[in-house]
Amino acid sequence: MNSFLRHTALLGVAITAGTVFGGWWTVPLIAGAWTLIFPRRASVLSAAVAAIVAWSALLAIASRSGPVGELAELLAQILGITSAALLAVTVAYAALLAGAAALLAQAIRPSQLSAER
């Protein structure tokens, strides 16, 4: 379990940096490449959790320096949902991007999954 947490935390840092410097589209690139380089049985879960933590942290940081709450409220009103639901969908999007990329990477390189690191 300790290895899973370390692996997930490092991937989260990579996803955070990728998002800050390259945008949202780097999430699947980083998660897929990470899974190819460090294949594990729990890569999909690790990638999804890392993306949730990374984007949650970025939203928390942005909310301290900008009007994230007001923007979320406005978009939620336009979409007809609550602002909490909008924020949940935002981090779920990152999780789906990362998890899908990790799953695809596992399909590309299935023989490496049995070698648990």
MIZA-323544 format. One record per residue: residue number from 1; residue in three letters; x, y, z of N, C-alpha, C in turn. Coordinates in nm, 4 decimals. Layout:
<nodes>
NODE nupa lose      n.u      n.v      n.w     ca.u     ca.v     ca.w      c.u      c.v      c.w
NODE  NUM  ALA        X        Y        Z        X        Y        Z        X        Y        Z
...
</nodes>
This chain:
<nodes>
NODE nupa lose      n.u      n.v      n.w     ca.u     ca.v     ca.w      c.u      c.v      c.w
NODE    1  MET   0.0821  -0.1198   0.0000   0.0000   0.0000   0.0000   0.0862   0.1259   0.0000
NODE    2  ASN   0.1951   0.1235   0.0716   0.2849   0.2376   0.0761   0.3370   0.2705  -0.0638
NODE    3  SER   0.3667   0.1672  -0.1426   0.4139   0.1866  -0.2794   0.3048   0.2518  -0.3651
NODE    4  PHE   0.1796   0.2100  -0.3447   0.0674   0.2685  -0.4193   0.0553   0.4174  -0.3892
NODE    5  LEU   0.0641   0.4545  -0.2631   0.0514   0.5959  -0.2255   0.1662   0.6786  -0.2814
NODE    6  ARG   0.2869   0.6257  -0.2731   0.4033   0.6980  -0.3265   0.3892   0.7166  -0.4778
NODE    7  HIS   0.3515   0.6083  -0.5464   0.3332   0.6111  -0.6906   0.2247   0.7132  -0.7291
NODE    8  THR   0.1140   0.7107  -0.6569   0.0023   0.8015  -0.6849   0.0403   0.9469  -0.6564
NODE    9  ALA   0.1132   0.9705  -0.5483   0.1551   1.1070  -0.5143   0.2495   1.1630  -0.6200
NODE   10  LEU   0.3441   1.0836  -0.6652   0.4365   1.1316  -0.7684   0.3646   1.1581  -0.8996
NODE   11  LEU   0.2713   1.0713  -0.9340   0.1925   1.0932  -1.0546   0.1067   1.2194  -1.0403
NODE   12  GLY   0.0536   1.2423  -0.9210  -0.0239   1.3637  -0.8960   0.0585   1.4897  -0.9150
NODE   13  VAL   0.1808   1.4868  -0.8691   0.2706   1.6017  -0.8885   0.2960   1.6231  -1.0379
NODE   14  ALA   0.3184   1.5138  -1.1106   0.3422   1.5247  -1.2544   0.2185   1.5794  -1.3271
NODE   15  ILE   0.1004   1.5329  -1.2890  -0.0226   1.5822  -1.3517  -0.0456   1.7294  -1.3179
NODE   16  THR  -0.0176   1.7676  -1.1951  -0.0306   1.9086  -1.1564   0.0613   1.9960  -1.2401
NODE   17  ALA   0.1876   1.9571  -1.2485   0.2844   2.0350  -1.3271   0.2451   2.0387  -1.4745
NODE   18  GLY   0.2030   1.9258  -1.5269   0.1610   1.9215  -1.6666   0.0422   2.0114  -1.6946
NODE   19  THR  -0.0534   2.0126  -1.6038  -0.1720   2.0974  -1.6208  -0.1350   2.2450  -1.6137
NODE   20  VAL  -0.0490   2.2802  -1.5193  -0.0087   2.4204  -1.5039   0.0678   2.4683  -1.6269
NODE   21  PHE   0.1609   2.3871  -1.6756   0.2478   2.4322  -1.7837   0.1990   2.3956  -1.9234
NODE   22  GLY   0.1075   2.2977  -1.9346   0.0648   2.2555  -2.0673  -0.0839   2.2522  -2.0909
NODE   23  GLY  -0.1624   2.2557  -1.9854  -0.3073   2.2533  -2.0032  -0.3678   2.1176  -1.9743
NODE   24  TRP  -0.5003   2.1108  -1.9883  -0.5749   1.9903  -1.9516  -0.5364   1.8694  -2.0348
NODE   25  TRP  -0.4989   1.8910  -2.1608  -0.4705   1.7783  -2.2489  -0.3449   1.7023  -2.2090
NODE   26  THR  -0.2639   1.7579  -2.1190  -0.1457   1.6841  -2.0745  -0.1816   1.5736  -1.9743
NODE   27  VAL  -0.3014   1.5814  -1.9155  -0.3422   1.4797  -1.8168  -0.3381   1.3393  -1.8764
NODE   28  PRO  -0.4047   1.3119  -1.9914  -0.3956   1.1766  -2.0451  -0.2569   1.1411  -2.0971
NODE   29  LEU  -0.1846   1.2383  -2.1482  -0.0486   1.2097  -2.1957   0.0413   1.1647  -2.0807
NODE   30  ILE   0.0352   1.2358  -1.9703   0.1188   1.2020  -1.8546   0.0752   1.0691  -1.7937
NODE   31  ALA  -0.0549   1.0501  -1.7769  -0.1039   0.9250  -1.7171  -0.0710   0.8047  -1.8043
NODE   32  GLY  -0.0867   0.8186  -1.9345  -0.0540   0.7091  -2.0253   0.0942   0.6778  -2.0282
NODE   33  ALA   0.1753   0.7820  -2.0374   0.3205   0.7608  -2.0380   0.3679   0.7012  -1.9059
NODE   34  TRP   0.3125   0.7501  -1.7962   0.3492   0.6993  -1.6631   0.3179   0.5500  -1.6532
NODE   35  THR   0.2018   0.5106  -1.7044   0.1610   0.3708  -1.6985   0.2492   0.2839  -1.7869
NODE   36  LEU   0.2924   0.3363  -1.9004   0.3835   0.2604  -1.9848   0.5206   0.2445  -1.9196
NODE   37  ILE   0.5666   0.3487  -1.8527   0.6985   0.3455  -1.7896   0.6963   0.2652  -1.6606
NODE   38  PHE   0.5902   0.2821  -1.5806   0.5767   0.2138  -1.4512   0.4500   0.1293  -1.4490
NODE   39  PRO   0.4482   0.0180  -1.5210   0.3252  -0.0617  -1.5259   0.2935  -0.1257  -1.3909
NODE   40  ARG   0.1668  -0.1186  -1.3521   0.1184  -0.1763  -1.2260  -0.0241  -0.2251  -1.2478
NODE   41  ARG  -0.0664  -0.3131  -1.1604  -0.2049  -0.3608  -1.1686  -0.3037  -0.2494  -1.1368
NODE   42  ALA  -0.2684  -0.1617  -1.0478  -0.3594  -0.0552  -1.0041  -0.3334   0.0776  -1.0756
NODE   43  SER  -0.2794   0.0726  -1.1956  -0.2454   0.1963  -1.2667  -0.3669   0.2829  -1.2967
NODE   44  VAL  -0.4782   0.2217  -1.3319  -0.5982   0.2997  -1.3644  -0.6482   0.3728  -1.2407
NODE   45  LEU  -0.6574   0.3015  -1.1304  -0.7010   0.3640  -1.0050  -0.6022   0.4715  -0.9599
NODE   46  SER  -0.4747   0.4411  -0.9691  -0.3714   0.5365  -0.9291  -0.3788   0.6635  -1.0131
NODE   47  ALA  -0.3948   0.6481  -1.1437  -0.4023   0.7640  -1.2326  -0.5269   0.8475  -1.2034
NODE   48  ALA  -0.6401   0.7817  -1.1808  -0.7640   0.8549  -1.1526  -0.7548   0.9312  -1.0208
NODE   49  VAL  -0.7035   0.8657  -0.9181  -0.6898   0.9318  -0.7874  -0.5901   1.0470  -0.7965
NODE   50  ALA  -0.4799   1.0259  -0.8655  -0.3794   1.1316  -0.8804  -0.4379   1.2532  -0.9519
NODE   51  ALA  -0.5187   1.2295  -1.0541  -0.5806   1.3406  -1.1274  -0.6815   1.4150  -1.0408
NODE   52  ILE  -0.7591   1.3408  -0.9613  -0.8558   1.4052  -0.8712  -0.7835   1.4946  -0.7712
NODE   53  VAL  -0.6784   1.4416  -0.7121  -0.6028   1.5191  -0.6132  -0.5356   1.6395  -0.6791
NODE   54  ALA  -0.4775   1.6182  -0.7960  -0.4071   1.7270  -0.8653  -0.5017   1.8406  -0.9014
NODE   55  TRP  -0.6141   1.8083  -0.9632  -0.7067   1.9137  -1.0051  -0.7792   1.9760  -0.8868
NODE   56  SER  -0.8038   1.8994  -0.7827  -0.8629   1.9572  -0.6611  -0.7670   2.0588  -0.6001
NODE   57  ALA  -0.6398   2.0246  -0.5972  -0.5393   2.1168  -0.5439  -0.5305   2.2426  -0.6302
NODE   58  LEU  -0.5329   2.2260  -0.7607  -0.5272   2.3418  -0.8497  -0.6505   2.4311  -0.8330
NODE   59  LEU  -0.7681   2.3708  -0.8174  -0.8888   2.4509  -0.7937  -0.8817   2.5236  -0.6600
NODE   60  ALA  -0.8282   2.4568  -0.5585  -0.8147   2.5208  -0.4272  -0.7181   2.6388  -0.4337
NODE   61  ILE  -0.6083   2.6206  -0.5027  -0.5102   2.7292  -0.5171  -0.5701   2.8446  -0.5972
NODE   62  ALA  -0.6388   2.8117  -0.7063  -0.6994   2.9161  -0.7891  -0.8083   2.9913  -0.7145
NODE   63  SER  -0.8792   2.9226  -0.6271  -0.9875   2.9896  -0.5541  -0.9347   3.0910  -0.4531
NODE   64  ARG  -0.8109   3.0755  -0.4124  -0.7517   3.1715  -0.3195  -0.7067   3.2989  -0.3899
NODE   65  SER  -0.6771   3.2879  -0.5205  -0.6261   3.4052  -0.5911  -0.7221   3.4585  -0.6975
NODE   66  GLY  -0.8356   3.3913  -0.7166  -0.9294   3.4369  -0.8186  -1.0721   3.4020  -0.7828
NODE   67  PRO  -1.1638   3.4486  -0.8635  -1.3069   3.4285  -0.8343  -1.3607   3.2937  -0.8835
NODE   68  VAL  -1.2993   3.1846  -0.8412  -1.3438   3.0519  -0.8844  -1.4858   3.0251  -0.8373
NODE   69  GLY  -1.5173   3.0628  -0.7155  -1.6514   3.0407  -0.6621  -1.7581   3.1127  -0.7421
NODE   70  GLU  -1.7318   3.2392  -0.7769  -1.8286   3.3166  -0.8538  -1.8455   3.2589  -0.9943
NODE   71  LEU  -1.7346   3.2184  -1.0554  -1.7411   3.1587  -1.1884  -1.8158   3.0262  -1.1836
NODE   72  ALA  -1.7875   2.9452  -1.0823  -1.8578   2.8174  -1.0676  -2.0069   2.8401  -1.0479
NODE   73  GLU  -2.0418   2.9406  -0.9705  -2.1832   2.9730  -0.9470  -2.2517   3.0159  -1.0766
NODE   74  LEU  -2.1856   3.0997  -1.1544  -2.2418   3.1467  -1.2807  -2.2596   3.0318  -1.3793
NODE   75  LEU  -2.1555   2.9511  -1.3955  -2.1655   2.8367  -1.4867  -2.2699   2.7360  -1.4396
NODE   76  ALA  -2.2780   2.7156  -1.3098  -2.3786   2.6239  -1.2553  -2.5192   2.6732  -1.2853
NODE   77  GLN  -2.5421   2.8037  -1.2745  -2.6737   2.8592  -1.3065  -2.7061   2.8406  -1.4541
NODE   78  ILE  -2.6061   2.8607  -1.5390  -2.6269   2.8436  -1.6829  -2.6601   2.6984  -1.7155
NODE   79  LEU  -2.5901   2.6057  -1.6517  -2.6096   2.4633  -1.6776  -2.7257   2.4025  -1.5994
NODE   80  GLY  -2.7756   2.4742  -1.5017  -2.8874   2.4260  -1.4235  -2.8489   2.3201  -1.3205
NODE   81  ILE  -2.7273   2.3304  -1.2683  -2.6805   2.2386  -1.1640  -2.6247   2.3209  -1.0487
NODE   82  THR  -2.5885   2.2550  -0.9408  -2.5276   2.3276  -0.8289  -2.3794   2.3515  -0.8568
NODE   83  SER  -2.3226   2.4489  -0.7889  -2.1797   2.4765  -0.8092  -2.0944   2.3613  -0.7577
NODE   84  ALA  -2.1410   2.2932  -0.6525  -2.0670   2.1760  -0.6025  -2.0647   2.0647  -0.7071
NODE   85  ALA  -2.1763   2.0470  -0.7752  -2.1817   1.9457  -0.8813  -2.0888   1.9822  -0.9960
NODE   86  LEU  -2.0820   2.1099  -1.0283  -1.9928   2.1553  -1.1351  -1.8470   2.1274  -1.0993
NODE   87  LEU  -1.8090   2.1567  -0.9763  -1.6713   2.1291  -0.9335  -1.6443   1.9794  -0.9310
NODE   88  ALA  -1.7433   1.9004  -0.8907  -1.7269   1.7546  -0.8906  -1.7097   1.7011  -1.0327
NODE   89  VAL  -1.7860   1.7550  -1.1260  -1.7739   1.7124  -1.2656  -1.6370   1.7523  -1.3211
NODE   90  THR  -1.5868   1.8660  -1.2790  -1.4560   1.9118  -1.3246  -1.3459   1.8143  -1.2841
NODE   91  VAL  -1.3439   1.7742  -1.1578  -1.2392   1.6812  -1.1140  -1.2671   1.5406  -1.1668
NODE   92  ALA  -1.3936   1.5056  -1.1874  -1.4254   1.3752  -1.2466  -1.3752   1.3677  -1.3902
NODE   93  TYR  -1.3799   1.4789  -1.4605  -1.3279   1.4849  -1.5975  -1.1786   1.4523  -1.5992
NODE   94  ALA  -1.1048   1.5103  -1.5074  -0.9619   1.4802  -1.4989  -0.9397   1.3330  -1.4674
NODE   95  ALA  -1.0194   1.2787  -1.3763  -1.0061   1.1367  -1.3397  -1.0363   1.0465  -1.4593
NODE   96  LEU  -1.1382   1.0804  -1.5353  -1.1715   1.0004  -1.6527  -1.0629   1.0094  -1.7595
NODE   97  LEU  -1.0084   1.1274  -1.7801  -0.8986   1.1418  -1.8762  -0.7790   1.0554  -1.8363
NODE   98  ALA  -0.7383   1.0668  -1.7103  -0.6211   0.9931  -1.6628  -0.6471   0.8432  -1.6586
NODE   99  GLY  -0.7622   0.8035  -1.6082  -0.7943   0.6614  -1.5988  -0.8046   0.5953  -1.7347
NODE  100  ALA  -0.8682   0.6630  -1.8297  -0.8811   0.6079  -1.9646  -0.7449   0.5948  -2.0323
NODE  101  ALA  -0.6594   0.6925  -2.0123  -0.5254   0.6856  -2.0715  -0.4440   0.5719  -2.0090
NODE  102  ALA  -0.4565   0.5540  -1.8788  -0.3857   0.4440  -1.8124  -0.4378   0.3095  -1.8602
NODE  103  LEU  -0.5688   0.2990  -1.8780  -0.6288   0.1748  -1.9274  -0.5816   0.1447  -2.0698
NODE  104  LEU  -0.5755   0.2458  -2.1527  -0.5253   0.2290  -2.2887  -0.3785   0.1871  -2.2875
NODE  105  ALA  -0.3005   0.2485  -2.2014  -0.1592   0.2122  -2.1911  -0.1424   0.0679  -2.1436
NODE  106  GLN  -0.2288   0.0229  -2.0541  -0.2242  -0.1166  -2.0104  -0.2566  -0.2103  -2.1255
NODE  107  ALA  -0.3500  -0.1711  -2.2101  -0.3868  -0.2546  -2.3244  -0.2743  -0.2624  -2.4266
NODE  108  ILE  -0.1973  -0.1560  -2.4364  -0.0846  -0.1540  -2.5299   0.0276  -0.2454  -2.4816
NODE  109  ARG   0.0460  -0.2501  -2.3513   0.1590  -0.3236  -2.2940   0.1118  -0.4195  -2.1830
NODE  110  PRO   0.0310  -0.5205  -2.2168  -0.0271  -0.6064  -2.1142   0.0727  -0.6979  -2.0461
NODE  111  SER   0.1800  -0.7357  -2.1104   0.2742  -0.8303  -2.0502   0.3485  -0.7716  -1.9301
NODE  112  GLN   0.3567  -0.6414  -1.9209   0.4300  -0.5768  -1.8125   0.3483  -0.5649  -1.6850
NODE  113  LEU   0.2168  -0.5888  -1.6907   0.1319  -0.5681  -1.5741   0.1584  -0.6687  -1.4635
NODE  114  SER   0.2061  -0.7862  -1.4979   0.2313  -0.8861  -1.3949   0.3564  -0.8545  -1.3136
NODE  115  ALA   0.4414  -0.7684  -1.3659   0.5641  -0.7295  -1.2952   0.5333  -0.6141  -1.2017
NODE  116  GLU   0.4782  -0.6446  -1.0843   0.4422  -0.5428  -0.9848   0.5688  -0.4826  -0.9265
NODE  117  ARG   0.5788  -0.3497  -0.9321   0.6975  -0.2826  -0.8779   0.6710  -0.2303  -0.7419
</nodes>
